[in-house]
Amino acid sequence: KQASKLESAAQAGRRANSMSEDAARAGRRAAAVMTEMAAGIRMSDAAAGMQAFQVIKKRFDDENAKLKQTTAATRTRLDNMFAFCEKVFPEGQELLILVTELTLNPAAARFIGKYGCDAYFRNNKNLLFYERQTEIIRSIEELKLEQ
């Protein structure tokens, strides 16, 4: 029943444009997982209910472990990417471009917002300082033109 509700909500949300495609995709995926788990479970008594709980808990734990592995691998890739750029382009604008691209990418921004990335935040501060410096230089140039 819950899987059907999730699937219906995802479809209705997308039709009404009240739900993002990412949220609808997550709802459909959750519904598919629930349907898959329900297919292997028969509930006729309390013992079967406990067995069903164990099946669902194991699946949840497996999915959670996969998510943790994927998250750790992605964080390592981000750290390696920044380490590479910091070593190869220590004073270049490439780090600023990298931070900007990660900020503009919705999936990357969500990941960094949720799980963090020290190198991103460190270099993001540099980007803000760079933008402020550029703004100050532009203001000074405008003042020189008016004199």
Secondary structure, DSSP 8 states (H G I E B T S, - for coil): -HHHHHHHHHHHHHHTT-S-HHHHHHHHHHHHHHHHHHHT---SSHHHHHHHHHHHHHHHHHHHHHHHHHHHHHHHHHHHHHHHHHHHSSSSTHHHHHHHHHHH-HHHHHHHHHH--HHHHHHHHHHHHHHHHHHHHHHHHHHHHH-
